[in-house]
């Protein structure tokens, strides 16, 4: 547990850097997106491609912010679930977390 928290703190753990098998839902969805983007780009003028690039960058920025929010909310939910599972030990668990994070 302590190693995971240290890895997370030092940036050695990145949940978003996962690989998927070619048969996974993520890989299939990504394949569809890539195919559609290639078709769309082939139909655009250079000016339209530049505008689409700006749009694509803005969508990526939004996804990054949303993913960070989801990560934080998920982490907080996980901690709250652990605390709820052991109501008689909440104070002990809080103190253990404080000690781990020192």
N, C-alpha and C positions, 0 to 999 in steps of 0.2 A: 504494500500500500504506500509506504513512504517513497519507494522508488518511482512509482507512477506519478505521485505529486511532484517530486523533484523533476522528473522528465517533462511533465506538463509545464512547470515553472520555467525551465530552461529551454523550452521550445523543442524538446526532443521527441515529443509525442504530438502528432498532428492527425486527429481523427478524420480530417477532410482529405488526407492523402492515402486513400484506399485504392486498391486495384479490384477490378471486377472480372469475373470470367466472361467469355464471349457470349455465353448463354444466359447471363443474368438480365434481369429487367432493366437495370441501369444501362448496361451495354447496348441492349436493343433500342431503348429510348434515345440514347446518344447517337446511335447509327441513323435513326430517323431524322433527328435534328440536323446532323451533318449533311445528310443527303438533301434535305429540304433547303438548307442554307446554300449549298452548292448550286442547286437549281435556281434559287432566287438570285444569287449573285450573277449568274450567267445571263440573266435577263436585265440587269441594271447597267445604266451608263456609269462612267467614272465618277461623275458628280453624285449620283445616287448611291454608288458603292461607298463613297466617303461619308455620306449621311448615314447609311446603314451601319458603317463601322462605329460612328458616334453612338448610335442607338444601341448597338451590341455592347459597347463599352459601358454605357449607362446601365444596361440590364445586368451586366456582370457585377458592377458596383453595388447595385441594389441586392443582388443575390448574396454578395459577400456580407453586407450589413445584416441581411435577414438571417443568414447562416450563423453569424456571430450571436445574434439575439437568441436564436434557437438553442445554440450551444449553452449559453448562460442559463436560459430557462430550464433546459434539460438537466444541467448540473445542479441547479438549485432544487429542482423537483427530486432528483436522486437523493440529495442530502435530507430533504424534508421527509421522504419516504423512509429512509433509514431511521430518522428520529421518531417518526410515527410508529415504526415497528417495535420500538423499545421505549415506550413512554416512561417506564420506571427507571430508565438509565439515561434520560436525556441530559442531565447535568454532567454525568460521567463522560458521555460521548462528546459533549461540547468541550469539556476540558481536554479530552484526548485530541480533538481536532486542533485546539489551540496549541497543544504541545507539539503536534506533528508539524504545524506550520511555522514553528519557531526556527 
